[in-house]
């Protein structure tokens, strides 16, 4: 990040305008899916091992991506849906709920979303906006009568050395994050650099207090004293937001170096628009994107790609271990 050394002014951190309300832009299952199925068709409808997925138009406040923010119900008395385990994905602004069991066969289900403005539960955006007042807050679908298809095999998780190779290619060199005087004290050119300056270390650009040591967990204002890399939580890692700010990082790989393109195939990326990028900057993401797109250190640093970003995300999710 070429401009990190000179772009650490946090300002007053005040959002200049009220943020737009949060909206769901895509559902799975879709509303009404399976309702048209004939009673004799065993395979029609939503597969019984499906995951529920909601895609939002804005990055979320991660602490609101909980199982309590979504209700799954049937019309069978005293019988609800299986336990739901949520996973928030920053790079396409989605929440996916994995079920503890299968859906009942041939059963009508309803999904409800409480609005955070009228409840302590409910999704909010990173800057505290609730779901839009006219947002559809419930859908219904019918499950199929047959089991679903076998699950796809899990992708191998990159190790620390793999992540260093990705970061060295784009984020170190010149006046960026290597050597004895790295920008903002952040070294990304070695495993030792990740351990001593990034993993569980407060991002300087998010530090608003008089001390510069303790990572804050679920602070009153999201982003305050955020870890550069928070093991297990990409959505709580400042590195992830710096990568998000450069749209080219979320494009598909081209050329001979597409080592991690399977990750992009399994979980595509969705760049944010300019307005949302600016809101993130106004709220807590300071300075240049990562890697920088300016020429402050000579030639602009080459971007990553969706597969590489997803590989870094997978490493953080698995615990960001460096031995």
C-alpha positions in Angstrom: 0.0 0.0 0.0 2.1 2.8 -1.3 0.3 5.6 0.4 0.0 4.0 3.9 3.0 5.8 5.3 1.4 9.2 4.6 -2.3 8.3 4.7 -2.9 7.5 8.3 -5.0 10.6 9.2 -8.3 9.2 10.6 -10.1 12.5 10.7 -13.2 12.6 12.9 -14.7 9.4 11.5 -18.1 10.9 11.1 -20.4 9.7 8.3 -21.3 12.9 6.4 -24.8 11.7 5.3 -27.2 9.2 6.7 -26.3 5.8 5.1 -28.8 4.1 2.7 -30.9 1.4 4.1 -29.9 -2.2 3.6 -31.5 -4.4 1.0 -31.6 -8.1 0.1 -30.9 -8.3 -3.7 -31.0 -12.0 -4.1 -32.5 -15.0 -2.2 -32.0 -18.7 -2.4 -34.4 -20.4 -2.4 -36.3 -17.9 -4.5 -39.8 -16.9 -3.3 -42.4 -19.4 -4.4 -39.8 -22.0 -5.5 -41.3 -25.5 -5.5 -44.9 -24.2 -5.3 -45.6 -25.2 -8.9 -44.4 -28.8 -8.5 -46.8 -31.7 -9.2 -47.5 -34.0 -6.3 -46.1 -36.9 -8.3 -42.8 -35.2 -9.1 -40.3 -36.5 -6.5 -37.4 -34.3 -7.5 -39.2 -31.0 -8.1 -38.8 -28.3 -5.4 -36.0 -27.1 -3.2 -33.5 -29.9 -2.5 -33.8 -31.0 1.1 -30.1 -30.5 1.9 -30.1 -26.9 0.5 -28.5 -24.0 2.2 -30.3 -20.7 2.6 -28.5 -17.8 1.1 -29.2 -14.1 1.2 -27.1 -11.6 -0.9 -27.1 -7.9 0.3 -26.4 -4.7 -1.6 -24.0 -3.5 1.1 -21.3 -4.9 3.4 -22.9 -6.0 6.7 -22.2 -5.3 10.4 -20.8 -8.9 11.0 -22.2 -9.2 14.5 -25.7 -9.1 13.0 -25.2 -12.1 10.7 -26.5 -14.5 13.3 -29.0 -17.3 13.2 -31.5 -15.1 15.1 -31.5 -12.7 12.2 -33.4 -15.2 10.1 -36.4 -17.3 11.0 -37.3 -20.6 9.2 -40.8 -21.9 9.9 -43.3 -24.5 8.7 -47.0 -24.6 9.2 -46.8 -27.8 11.1 -47.7 -27.1 14.7 -44.7 -27.1 17.1 -42.3 -28.0 14.3 -39.8 -25.5 13.0 -36.8 -25.8 10.7 -33.4 -27.4 11.6 -30.8 -25.4 13.4 -29.1 -22.8 11.2 -25.4 -22.0 11.2 -24.6 -18.7 9.4 -21.6 -17.7 7.4 -21.0 -14.1 6.4 -19.1 -13.6 3.1 -17.6 -10.1 2.8 -16.5 -10.5 -0.8 -20.0 -11.0 -2.2 -22.0 -9.5 0.7 -23.9 -12.7 1.4 -25.0 -14.8 4.4 -25.3 -18.5 3.9 -27.1 -20.7 6.5 -26.1 -24.3 6.7 -28.7 -26.5 8.3 -28.1 -29.1 11.0 -30.4 -31.5 9.2 -32.4 -31.9 6.1 -35.7 -30.2 5.2 -38.8 -32.2 5.6 -40.0 -33.7 2.3 -42.6 -31.9 0.3 -43.1 -29.2 3.0 -44.0 -25.5 2.8 -41.5 -23.3 4.5 -41.4 -19.6 5.3 -38.4 -17.4 5.9 -38.8 -14.2 8.0 -36.3 -11.4 8.5 -36.9 -9.1 11.5 -36.0 -5.5 11.0 -33.3 -4.2 13.3 -35.1 -0.9 13.7 -37.9 -2.6 15.6 -35.9 -5.4 17.2 -32.6 -6.1 18.8 -32.3 -8.8 16.1 -31.9 -8.3 12.4 -29.3 -7.5 9.8 -27.6 -4.1 9.7 -25.0 -2.7 7.3 -21.5 -1.9 8.6 -22.6 1.7 9.3 -25.7 0.7 11.3 -28.3 1.0 8.6 -31.3 -1.3 9.0 -33.2 -3.2 6.3 -35.2 -0.9 4.1 -38.8 -0.2 5.2 -40.2 -1.6 2.0 -37.9 -4.6 2.0 -39.6 -8.0 1.5 -39.0 -9.6 4.8 -40.5 -13.0 4.2 -40.5 -15.6 1.4 -41.9 -19.1 1.1 -40.8 -22.2 -0.7 -41.6 -25.9 -0.9 -39.0 -28.6 -0.4 -38.6 -31.6 -2.7 -39.4 -35.2 -1.7 -36.0 -36.6 -2.7 -32.5 -36.1 -1.2 -30.2 -33.5 -2.8 -27.0 -34.2 -4.8 -23.8 -35.1 -3.1 -21.8 -32.2 -1.7 -18.8 -30.9 -3.6 -15.4 -31.9 -2.2 -13.8 -29.2 0.0 -10.9 -27.2 -1.5 -7.5 -27.5 0.2 -6.7 -24.6 2.5 -3.6 -22.6 1.6 -0.9 -22.4 4.2 1.0 -19.4 5.4 3.8 -19.8 2.8 1.1 -19.8 0.0 -0.3 -16.5 1.4 3.1 -14.9 1.6 3.7 -15.7 -2.1 0.5 -14.0 -3.0 1.1 -10.9 -0.9 4.8 -10.6 -2.0 3.7 -10.5 -5.6 1.4 -7.5 -5.1 1.8 -5.9 -1.7 5.6 -5.8 -0.9 8.4 -4.2 -2.8 9.3 -0.6 -3.4 8.0 1.6 -0.6 5.3 -0.9 0.5 5.3 -3.7 3.0 8.8 -5.2 3.2 12.2 -4.4 4.4 13.3 -2.8 7.7 11.0 0.2 7.4 7.7 -1.1 5.9 4.8 1.2 5.3 2.7 1.6 8.5 5.0 -1.0 10.2 3.3 -3.8 8.3 5.5 -6.5 6.8 3.9 -8.9 4.3 7.1 -10.3 2.8 7.6 -13.3 5.2 5.8 -15.6 7.6 7.6 -13.9 10.5 6.4 -10.5 9.2 2.8 -11.7 9.2 3.1 -13.0 12.7 4.8 -10.0 14.2 3.0 -7.2 12.4 -0.3 -8.4 11.0 -1.9 -11.4 12.8 -3.9 -10.1 15.8 -2.2 -6.7 15.4 -4.2 -3.5 15.4 -4.3 -1.7 12.1 -2.9 1.7 12.7 -5.4 3.3 10.4 -8.2 2.1 12.7 -6.7 3.0 16.1 -8.6 5.9 17.7 -7.4 5.6 21.2 -4.4 6.7 23.3 -2.9 3.2 23.2 -1.8 1.2 20.2 -2.0 -2.4 21.2 -5.4 -4.0 22.0 -7.7 -5.2 19.3 -11.3 -4.3 20.1 -13.9 -7.0 19.6 -17.4 -5.8 18.6 -16.7 -2.1 19.4 -19.5 0.5 19.6 -18.4 1.7 16.1 -17.5 -1.0 13.7 -14.0 -0.9 12.5 -12.4 0.8 15.6 -9.1 -0.8 16.5 -9.7 -3.6 14.0 -7.1 -6.4 13.6 -5.1 -6.4 10.4 -5.7 -10.1 10.4 -8.3 -11.7 12.8 -7.9 -15.5 12.8 -11.1 -17.2 11.9 -12.8 -13.9 10.8 -12.0 -12.4 7.4 -14.9 -9.9 7.9 -13.1 -8.6 11.0 -9.8 -8.3 9.3 -8.7 -4.9 8.0 -6.6 -6.6 5.3 -9.9 -7.9 3.8 -11.4 -4.5 3.5 -8.3 -3.0 2.0 -8.4 -5.8 -0.7 -12.1 -5.1 -1.2 -11.5 -1.4 -2.1 -9.6 -2.3 -5.2 -12.1 -3.7 -7.7 -9.5 -5.5 -9.8 -8.7 -7.8 -6.9 -12.2 -9.3 -7.3 -12.0 -10.0 -11.0 -11.3 -13.5 -12.4 -7.7 -14.5 -13.0 -6.3 -14.3 -16.5 -3.0 -15.7 -17.8 -0.7 -18.5 -16.7 -0.6 -17.7 -12.9 -4.1 -18.7 -12.0 -3.1 -21.1 -9.2 -6.2 -20.5 -7.1 -8.9 -20.2 -9.7 -10.8 -23.1 -8.2 -11.6 -20.8 -5.2 -13.2 -18.3 -7.6 -15.2 -21.0 -9.3 -16.5 -22.2 -5.9 -17.1 -18.7 -4.5 -17.2 -15.9 -7.1 -16.4 -12.3 -6.0 -18.5 -9.2 -6.4 -16.8 -5.8 -6.5 -18.5 -3.0 -4.6 -19.5 0.2 -6.5 -17.8 3.6 -6.1 -20.4 5.0 -3.7 -20.1 2.0 -1.3 -16.3 2.2 -1.5 -16.5 5.9 -0.5 -18.8 5.0 2.4 -16.4 2.5 3.7 -13.6 5.1 3.5 -15.8 7.6 5.3 -16.5 5.0 8.0 -13.2 3.4 8.8 -11.1 2.2 5.8 -8.4 4.8 5.3 -5.7 5.5 2.7 -5.0 3.6 -0.5 -6.6 0.2 -1.4 -4.3 -2.8 -1.2 -2.3 -3.2 -3.3 -2.2 0.5 -4.3 -3.4 1.5 -7.7 -1.5 4.8 -7.7 2.0 5.4 -8.8 3.3 6.7 -5.5 6.0 4.0 -5.5 6.7 4.0 -9.2 4.6 1.6 -11.2 1.2 0.6 -9.8 1.3 -2.7 -7.9 -0.3 -5.6 -9.8 -3.7 -6.5 -8.3 -4.6 -9.9 -7.0 -7.6 -11.8 -8.4 -10.8 -13.3 -7.1 -9.2 -16.8 -6.6 -6.2 -15.4 -4.8 -8.4 -13.2 -2.5 -10.6 -16.2 -1.8 -7.4 -18.3 -1.0 -6.3 -15.6 1.5 -9.8 -15.6 2.9 -9.8 -19.4 3.3 -6.5 -19.2 5.2 -7.8 -16.6 7.6 -11.0 -18.6 8.1 -9.0 -21.6 9.0 -7.1 -19.7 11.7 -4.4 -17.8 9.9 -1.7 -20.1 11.2 2.0 -19.5 10.5 4.4 -22.0 12.1 
